[in-house]
Amino acid sequence: MSFSILGTGMYVPDHVVTNDDMSKLVDTNDEWIRRRVGVGERRLSTGETAADMAYFAALRALEKSGCAKEEIDLILVASVSGEDISPSVACMVQNKLGVTCPAFDINAACSAFIFLLETAAGFFARGKVKKVLIIGAERLSRIMDFTDRSTCVIFGDGAGAAVLGEGDGYMDAVLHVKGGDDVIKIPQFQGMSPYFKGEQIKPYIHMKGQETFKFAVSSICHDTKELLQRESLTWDDIAYIVPHQANRRIIDFAASMLKVPKEKFYLNIERYGNTSSASIPIALDEMDQKGMLQRGQLILLTAFGGGLASAACLVRW
């Protein structure tokens, strides 16, 4: 037993921060950011928590799916930017919805939405659930160093959700992890222990740009080709590729390496920036709102990020 996506939803804060706004904080400008990253503006929270945004996206996904919140058997949330180590963002969403099903978070950074799908597939396969709510929700502005122009101009806040139900829409996935913190690292607050003598690192996003770029391009190419080969498909069979919205240059370079028309890749990074685990579900909901997704189409999702982790999956809409 697999599952199908019954409905999607998204939420982004109302507050728009343009590249000109960012240039007042760090030494940068609109032309530099667009050329290096592809971002024109991003949404940043002025009051919403990651759990708040997850909840709002969930409400919209539930409405579009026609599913009552009481029908949800499991809530899975991906986030690296929740306000608390405990309770999890998923537990807070469960509380806000007023339901009693199991709920837990998965941390696979920017790849985590696909990890959520694969985790949900296991629950469906065992017959443990009939409806599952999955959400990627990030308040990355909470963990951004607004004095570091190499990172703060990239990221944005937002959440995307999907309601899953029994069906045959989820086909296959590949997950890869190369553990290490030398390329991307988001430290926790080190605490106040008088006995700890380890290095104190600021609890913000630390990222080596060139190494991240190489890993991202390599992951997209490797993961998507592995998936297509396993399923005996070609790029002509794929209606759209929905990548993690990390950097426009990464997507363009990967498209060239794969010899796939750039038009197959759905991009919205110009409007939202990199929203980590929320970027793919936000993109899916936008595509659905625009009427781009038709029943029976094959959609390929691909993501990469901290861990280092990468993933790709095939969904029949």
Buried (B, 14 or more C-beta within 10 A) or exposed (E): BBBBBBBBBBBBBEBBBBBEEBBEEBEBEBEBBBEBBBBBBBBBBEEBBBBBBBBBBBBBBBEBBEBEBEBBBBBBBBBBBBBEEEBBBBBBBBEBBEBEBBBBBBBBBBBBBBBBBBBBBEBBEEEEBBBBBBBBBBBBBBBBBEEBBBBBBBBBBBBBBBBBBBBEBBBBBBBBEEEEEEBBBBBEEEEEEEEEEEEEBEBBBBBBBEEBBBBBBBBBBBBBBBBBEEBEBEBEEBBBBBBBBBBBBBBBBBBEEBEBEEEBBBBBBBBBBBBBBBBBBBBBBBBBEEEBBEEEBBBBBBBBBBBBBBBBBBBBB
